[in-house]
Amino acid sequence: MTKVLDVVVVGGGQAGLAVAYYLQRAGTRFVVLDNSPVAGGAWRHAWDSLRLFSPSEYSSLPGWQMPRASVGEYPARDEVVAYLSRYEERYSFPIQRPIQVDAVTHDGKLFHVSSSDRIWTARAVISATGTWSAPYTPHMEGQELFVGTRMHSAAYSSPKGLAGQSVMVVGGGNSGAQIHAEVSQVAESVWVTEAEPTFLPDDVDGRVLFERASARVRGIVNGASVGSLGDIVMVPPVRQARARGDLHTVRPFQRFTHTGVEWTDGTRTPVDVIIWCTGFGPALGHLRPLAVTEADGKVAVTNGASLRLPGLFLTGYGNWVSPASATLIGAGRSARELVPGILKFLEQ
């Protein structure tokens, strides 16, 4: 007979690990299915020089604090990957990998989670696949004519190979600021943003932003706002770019040309490489058979629970699921608030 689990967690990144911690403490029968052959989630795919913009003590998963950064105050990408790997080992979660979940279905009573060669059956499903595998790039007129290189920040690793080229970084968030800051040291880099970016004071980092984001989503913000998670944190590389005079931006171009871009005034600029820092969408293709996604590609939820299908829960996709749930600093708190609802569902 098919073994029926209490919960299947789809995704073994930071959000999946955080809910696994609380599910294990509660004694539930669960499994975590991860499509990567190794631990670390999306952090393994981030660019080489990426650092958190919160200290380790504010960027830890439940139960075990991330070790302090080896250099400076903010942990580097590889230190985050190592922490997530050791976190899995520390708690011996039931993680199976590499498993690519193709579809989640529901027969009116139970969920069935399918890969190419196996099916897991459970009373509840937690989708924690994040956003990294769903990069977003806007469609621009003439882009099919452009003979240069176009890449999303998801594919960017370092400025190696860009020296002496004309590079355009598009996107006004922290990824755009940080990538432009390092590319501008080796190449002629133009930073394109929809509007003038909001730069936070030098003493404001992820600790403050998370608390403000949480308060804003819960509707308890009073007085002036300190900033939002979309504002730019002045991490050391960005401050260095400011000191060099390389932190200015220009408004979007009108269209692509064969060798570059054309601006709204008709002038043209040759470009070798375009780096899109334009964000990500939720990776929810596996939920398509459930018909729970809305026109905007998201799932209607309250406290992480699907409004259309009881037993389906989501975490790790952003504020629309739970405050700052797509960040390390928010994953633990989101899981702590989500799991009691799952346990209540299981009891019913």
WOGIDA-V246921 format. One record per residue. N is the residue number from 1. RES is the residue in three letters. PSI is psi in whole degrees, 0 to 359 (none if undefined). BURIAL is b if it has 9 or more other ideal C-beta (glycine too) atoms within 8 Angstrom, else e. D_LAST is the distance of its C-alpha to the last C-alpha in Angstrom with 1 decimal. Layout:
N & RES & PSI & BURIAL & D_LAST
N & RES & PSI & BURIAL & D_LAST
This chain:
1 & MET & 150 & e & 23.3
2 & THR & 130 & e & 21.5
3 & LYS & 128 & e & 19.6
4 & VAL & 118 & e & 16.0
5 & LEU & 163 & b & 15.2
6 & ASP & 313 & b & 12.2
7 & VAL & 139 & b & 14.1
8 & VAL & 126 & b & 17.5
9 & VAL & 121 & b & 19.5
10 & VAL & 106 & b & 22.4
11 & GLY & 125 & b & 25.3
12 & GLY & 27 & b & 26.8
13 & GLY & 201 & b & 28.7
14 & GLN & 320 & b & 28.2
15 & ALA & 318 & b & 24.9
16 & GLY & 321 & b & 23.4
17 & LEU & 322 & b & 24.9
18 & ALA & 316 & b & 23.6
19 & VAL & 329 & b & 19.9
20 & ALA & 323 & b & 20.7
21 & TYR & 312 & b & 22.0
22 & TYR & 327 & b & 18.9
23 & LEU & 321 & b & 16.7
24 & GLN & 319 & b & 19.3
25 & ARG & 327 & e & 19.4
26 & ALA & 354 & e & 15.7
27 & GLY & 21 & e & 16.4
28 & THR & 157 & b & 14.3
29 & ARG & 109 & e & 16.0
30 & PHE & 166 & b & 17.3
31 & VAL & 147 & b & 20.6
32 & VAL & 125 & b & 22.7
33 & LEU & 121 & b & 24.9
34 & ASP & 136 & b & 28.0
35 & ASN & 355 & b & 30.9
36 & SER & 145 & b & 33.6
37 & PRO & 346 & e & 35.5
38 & VAL & 166 & e & 35.5
39 & ALA & 165 & b & 33.6
40 & GLY & 344 & b & 34.3
41 & GLY & 214 & b & 32.5
42 & ALA & 340 & b & 34.5
43 & TRP & 332 & b & 36.7
44 & ARG & 340 & b & 38.7
45 & HIS & 358 & e & 39.8
46 & ALA & 162 & e & 40.9
47 & TRP & 156 & b & 44.6
48 & ASP & 319 & e & 46.6
49 & SER & 3 & b & 47.4
50 & LEU & 135 & e & 44.1
51 & ARG & 152 & b & 43.1
52 & LEU & 158 & b & 40.2
53 & PHE & 29 & b & 41.2
54 & SER & 146 & b & 39.3
55 & PRO & 161 & b & 40.3
56 & SER & 324 & b & 38.3
57 & GLU & 343 & e & 36.9
58 & TYR & 7 & b & 35.2
59 & SER & 33 & b & 34.1
60 & SER & 153 & b & 32.2
61 & LEU & 163 & b & 28.7
62 & PRO & 140 & b & 26.6
63 & GLY & 335 & e & 28.0
64 & TRP & 122 & e & 31.5
65 & GLN & 140 & e & 34.1
66 & MET & 136 & b & 36.2
67 & PRO & 154 & e & 39.8
68 & ARG & 152 & e & 42.4
69 & ALA & 143 & b & 44.2
70 & SER & 332 & e & 47.3
71 & VAL & 125 & e & 49.4
72 & GLY & 197 & e & 48.9
73 & GLU & 336 & e & 45.8
74 & TYR & 126 & b & 43.5
75 & PRO & 145 & b & 42.2
76 & ALA & 166 & b & 43.4
77 & ARG & 312 & b & 41.4
78 & ASP & 331 & e & 42.3
79 & GLU & 326 & b & 41.2
80 & VAL & 316 & b & 37.8
81 & VAL & 316 & b & 37.5
82 & ALA & 320 & e & 38.7
83 & TYR & 314 & b & 36.1
84 & LEU & 323 & b & 33.2
85 & SER & 315 & b & 34.6
86 & ARG & 330 & e & 34.9
87 & TYR & 315 & b & 31.5
88 & GLU & 312 & b & 30.0
89 & GLU & 321 & e & 32.4
90 & ARG & 319 & e & 31.7
91 & TYR & 358 & b & 28.0
92 & SER & 50 & e & 28.3
93 & PHE & 150 & b & 25.3
94 & PRO & 82 & e & 24.5
95 & ILE & 132 & b & 26.3
96 & GLN & 131 & e & 27.8
97 & ARG & 159 & b & 30.7
98 & PRO & 126 & e & 32.4
99 & ILE & 117 & b & 29.7
100 & GLN & 107 & e & 30.1
101 & VAL & 121 & b & 26.9
102 & ASP & 325 & e & 28.2
103 & ALA & 148 & b & 25.3
104 & VAL & 127 & b & 21.5
105 & THR & 167 & b & 20.4
106 & HIS & 130 & b & 17.3
107 & ASP & 13 & e & 17.6
108 & GLY & 345 & e & 15.0
109 & LYS & 314 & e & 12.3
110 & LEU & 156 & b & 13.5
111 & PHE & 147 & b & 15.7
112 & HIS & 119 & b & 19.2
113 & VAL & 119 & b & 21.3
114 & SER & 137 & b & 25.0
115 & SER & 192 & b & 28.2
116 & SER & 335 & e & 31.7
117 & ASP & 13 & e & 31.3
118 & ARG & 155 & e & 27.8
119 & ILE & 132 & e & 24.2
120 & TRP & 137 & b & 21.1
121 & THR & 136 & b & 17.8
122 & ALA & 162 & b & 14.4
123 & ARG & 335 & b & 10.8
124 & ALA & 155 & b & 11.7
125 & VAL & 136 & b & 15.2
126 & ILE & 118 & b & 17.1
127 & SER & 120 & b & 20.5
128 & ALA & 43 & b & 23.1
129 & THR & 351 & b & 26.3
130 & GLY & 208 & b & 28.1
131 & THR & 348 & b & 31.2
132 & TRP & 327 & b & 34.2
133 & SER & 6 & e & 34.3
134 & ALA & 62 & b & 34.6
135 & PRO & 144 & b & 37.8
136 & TYR & 132 & b & 39.0
137 & THR & 134 & e & 42.7
138 & PRO & 152 & e & 44.2
139 & HIS & 127 & e & 46.5
140 & MET & 142 & e & 50.1
141 & GLU & 132 & e & 53.1
142 & GLY & 4 & b & 55.4
143 & GLN & 333 & b & 53.0
144 & GLU & 344 & e & 53.9
145 & LEU & 337 & e & 57.6
146 & PHE & 127 & b & 57.0
147 & VAL & 357 & e & 58.4
148 & GLY & 191 & b & 57.1
149 & THR & 131 & e & 54.0
150 & ARG & 130 & b & 50.6
151 & MET & 154 & b & 47.7
152 & HIS & 158 & b & 44.4
153 & SER & 336 & b & 43.8
154 & ALA & 335 & e & 41.2
155 & ALA & 355 & e & 44.3
156 & TYR & 135 & b & 46.6
157 & SER & 320 & e & 47.3
158 & SER & 167 & e & 50.6
159 & PRO & 2 & b & 53.8
160 & LYS & 129 & e & 55.6
161 & GLY & 353 & e & 57.5
162 & LEU & 355 & b & 57.6
163 & ALA & 130 & e & 60.7
164 & GLY & 358 & e & 63.3
165 & GLN & 167 & b & 61.1
166 & SER & 117 & b & 60.1
167 & VAL & 142 & b & 56.4
168 & MET & 120 & b & 54.2
169 & VAL & 121 & b & 50.9
170 & VAL & 119 & b & 48.8
171 & GLY & 134 & b & 45.9
172 & GLY & 14 & b & 45.8
173 & GLY & 193 & b & 42.9
174 & ASN & 324 & e & 43.1
175 & SER & 318 & b & 43.4
176 & GLY & 317 & b & 46.3
177 & ALA & 314 & b & 48.0
178 & GLN & 319 & b & 47.7
179 & ILE & 317 & b & 48.8
180 & HIS & 322 & b & 51.7
181 & ALA & 320 & b & 52.7
182 & GLU & 328 & b & 53.3
183 & VAL & 324 & b & 54.6
184 & SER & 348 & b & 57.1
185 & GLN & 339 & e & 58.8
186 & VAL & 347 & b & 59.9
187 & ALA & 168 & b & 59.9
188 & GLU & 99 & e & 60.8
189 & SER & 129 & b & 57.3
190 & VAL & 131 & b & 56.5
191 & TRP & 117 & b & 53.2
192 & VAL & 126 & b & 52.0
193 & THR & 153 & b & 49.4
194 & GLU & 319 & e & 48.4
195 & ALA & 172 & e & 49.4
196 & GLU & 127 & e & 50.8
197 & PRO & 155 & b & 48.2
198 & THR & 114 & b & 47.0
199 & PHE & 127 & e & 48.1
200 & LEU & 158 & b & 46.5
201 & PRO & 152 & e & 48.8
202 & ASP & 335 & e & 49.6
203 & ASP & 9 & e & 47.7
204 & VAL & 125 & b & 44.3
205 & ASP & 198 & b & 41.9
206 & GLY & 335 & b & 38.3
207 & ARG & 311 & b & 37.4
208 & VAL & 317 & b & 38.5
209 & LEU & 320 & b & 37.1
210 & PHE & 316 & b & 33.6
211 & GLU & 320 & e & 33.5
212 & ARG & 321 & b & 35.1
213 & ALA & 318 & b & 32.7
214 & SER & 315 & b & 29.7
215 & ALA & 321 & b & 31.3
216 & ARG & 316 & b & 32.3
217 & VAL & 326 & e & 28.9
218 & ARG & 0 & e & 27.5
219 & GLY & 29 & e & 30.4
220 & ILE & 23 & e & 32.1
221 & VAL & 129 & e & 35.3
222 & ASN & 141 & e & 38.4
223 & GLY & 196 & e & 41.9
224 & ALA & 146 & e & 43.3
225 & SER & 140 & e & 41.1
226 & VAL & 330 & e & 42.1
227 & GLY & 181 & b & 41.0
228 & SER & 170 & b & 38.2
229 & LEU & 346 & b & 36.8
230 & GLY & 349 & e & 39.1
231 & ASP & 160 & b & 42.2
232 & ILE & 123 & b & 44.5
233 & VAL & 134 & b & 44.5
234 & MET & 68 & b & 48.0
235 & VAL & 162 & b & 47.5
236 & PRO & 314 & e & 50.8
237 & PRO & 325 & b & 51.6
238 & VAL & 321 & b & 51.1
239 & ARG & 322 & b & 53.3
240 & GLN & 321 & b & 55.9
241 & ALA & 322 & b & 55.8
242 & ARG & 318 & b & 56.4
243 & ALA & 329 & e & 59.3
244 & ARG & 349 & e & 60.8
245 & GLY & 23 & e & 60.5
246 & ASP & 18 & b & 58.1
247 & LEU & 15 & b & 55.1
248 & HIS & 157 & e & 56.3
249 & THR & 164 & b & 54.5
250 & VAL & 159 & e & 55.6
251 & ARG & 164 & e & 53.9
252 & PRO & 151 & e & 52.7
253 & PHE & 169 & b & 55.3
254 & GLN & 315 & e & 55.8
255 & ARG & 165 & b & 55.7
256 & PHE & 152 & b & 56.4
257 & THR & 183 & b & 59.8
258 & HIS & 320 & e & 61.1
259 & THR & 7 & e & 61.7
260 & GLY & 226 & b & 59.6
261 & VAL & 158 & b & 58.5
262 & GLU & 133 & b & 60.1
263 & TRP & 173 & b & 59.5
264 & THR & 337 & e & 59.5
265 & ASP & 5 & e & 63.2
266 & GLY & 348 & e & 64.1
267 & THR & 155 & e & 64.9
268 & ARG & 148 & b & 63.7
269 & THR & 128 & b & 62.6
270 & PRO & 140 & e & 62.6
271 & VAL & 134 & b & 59.4
272 & ASP & 321 & e & 58.8
273 & VAL & 132 & b & 55.1
274 & ILE & 128 & b & 52.2
275 & ILE & 112 & b & 49.1
276 & TRP & 117 & b & 46.1
277 & CYS & 59 & b & 44.0
278 & THR & 18 & b & 42.0
279 & GLY & 189 & e & 38.4
280 & PHE & 158 & b & 35.5
281 & GLY & 170 & b & 32.8
282 & PRO & 135 & b & 29.2
283 & ALA & 89 & b & 29.2
284 & LEU & 21 & b & 26.6
285 & GLY & 328 & e & 28.4
286 & HIS & 342 & b & 25.8
287 & LEU & 0 & b & 23.3
288 & ARG & 319 & b & 25.9
289 & PRO & 341 & e & 24.5
290 & LEU & 346 & b & 21.3
291 & ALA & 47 & e & 23.6
292 & VAL & 354 & b & 21.7
293 & THR & 143 & b & 24.8
294 & GLU & 181 & e & 26.9
295 & ALA & 332 & e & 30.7
296 & ASP & 5 & e & 31.1
297 & GLY & 1 & e & 29.4
298 & LYS & 175 & b & 26.4
299 & VAL & 130 & b & 22.7
300 & ALA & 123 & b & 21.6
301 & VAL & 159 & b & 19.1
302 & THR & 123 & e & 18.0
303 & ASN & 37 & e & 17.6
304 & GLY & 354 & b & 17.6
305 & ALA & 133 & b & 14.7
306 & SER & 135 & b & 16.1
307 & LEU & 336 & e & 16.5
308 & ARG & 329 & b & 17.2
309 & LEU & 102 & e & 14.6
310 & PRO & 138 & e & 10.9
311 & GLY & 348 & b & 10.5
312 & LEU & 128 & b & 14.2
313 & PHE & 152 & b & 15.5
314 & LEU & 146 & b & 19.2
315 & THR & 151 & b & 21.4
316 & GLY & 13 & b & 25.2
317 & TYR & 353 & b & 26.6
318 & GLY & 186 & e & 28.1
319 & ASN & 335 & b & 27.8
320 & TRP & 343 & e & 26.1
321 & VAL & 311 & b & 22.9
322 & SER & 147 & b & 23.5
323 & PRO & 121 & b & 26.9
324 & ALA & 28 & b & 29.1
325 & SER & 345 & b & 26.4
326 & ALA & 7 & b & 29.0
327 & THR & 156 & b & 31.1
328 & LEU & 319 & b & 31.2
329 & ILE & 334 & b & 31.3
330 & GLY & 344 & b & 28.1
331 & ALA & 317 & b & 26.0
332 & GLY & 315 & b & 25.1
333 & ARG & 322 & b & 24.2
334 & SER & 316 & b & 22.1
335 & ALA & 320 & b & 20.1
336 & ARG & 325 & b & 19.8
337 & GLU & 334 & b & 18.3
338 & LEU & 315 & b & 16.1
339 & VAL & 321 & b & 14.3
340 & PRO & 323 & e & 12.5
341 & GLY & 325 & b & 10.8
342 & ILE & 316 & b & 10.0
343 & LEU & 322 & b & 8.7
344 & LYS & 318 & e & 6.4
345 & PHE & 316 & b & 5.2
346 & LEU & 323 & b & 5.4
347 & GLU & 326 & e & 3.8
348 & GLN & none & e & 0.0
